[in-house]
């Protein structure tokens, strides 16, 4: 299944012989409440726990 946003739908309508602007396609899509499926971007969030500083265990053996 492919994702179709307003630019892709506009391009396919132009190739089929329809003459309309991208903004018209966007307006008609919003009027019909048609939205493309968007993939959410990954945002790494820092952990809320404090980092505990541990002693260097190797310095005891060297």
C-alpha positions as CSV (number, residue, x, y, z in Angstrom):
1,X,0.0,0.0,0.0
2,X,1.4,3.4,-1.0
3,X,1.1,6.7,0.7
4,X,-0.6,9.4,-1.2
5,X,-0.4,13.0,-0.2
6,X,-1.6,16.1,-2.1
7,X,1.5,16.3,-4.3
8,X,1.2,12.7,-5.4
9,X,-2.5,13.0,-6.1
10,X,-2.0,16.2,-7.9
11,X,0.7,14.6,-10.1
12,X,-1.5,11.6,-10.9
13,X,-4.5,13.8,-11.8
14,X,-2.3,15.9,-14.1
15,X,-1.1,12.8,-15.9
16,X,-4.7,11.6,-16.4
17,X,-5.6,14.9,-18.1
18,X,-7.2,16.9,-15.2
19,X,-6.2,20.6,-15.0
20,X,-6.1,21.7,-11.4
21,X,-3.6,23.3,-9.0
22,X,-1.9,21.7,-6.0
23,X,-3.7,24.1,-3.6
24,X,-7.1,23.0,-5.0
25,X,-6.2,19.4,-4.3
26,X,-5.1,20.3,-0.8
27,X,-8.3,22.3,-0.2
28,X,-10.5,19.4,-1.5
29,X,-8.6,16.9,0.6
30,X,-9.0,19.0,3.8
31,X,-12.7,19.5,3.0
32,X,-13.2,15.7,2.6
33,X,-10.9,15.1,5.7
34,X,-8.5,13.0,3.7
35,X,-5.0,12.9,5.2
36,X,-2.0,11.0,4.1
37,X,-0.3,8.6,6.5
38,X,2.8,10.3,7.9
39,X,5.7,8.4,9.5
40,X,6.7,10.0,12.8
41,X,10.3,11.0,13.2
42,X,12.3,9.5,16.0
43,X,13.3,12.0,18.7
44,X,15.6,10.7,21.4
45,X,14.7,12.0,24.8
46,X,17.2,12.1,27.6
47,X,16.4,9.9,30.6
48,X,15.1,11.7,33.7
49,X,17.3,9.6,36.1
50,X,20.5,11.1,37.3
51,X,23.8,9.4,36.4
52,X,25.6,8.0,39.4
53,X,29.4,8.3,39.2
54,X,31.1,5.0,40.2
55,X,34.6,4.5,41.4
56,X,37.1,3.2,38.9
57,X,37.6,-0.5,39.8
58,X,40.6,-1.0,37.6
59,X,42.8,1.4,39.4
60,X,42.8,-0.9,42.5
61,X,44.2,-3.8,40.4
62,X,46.9,-2.0,38.5
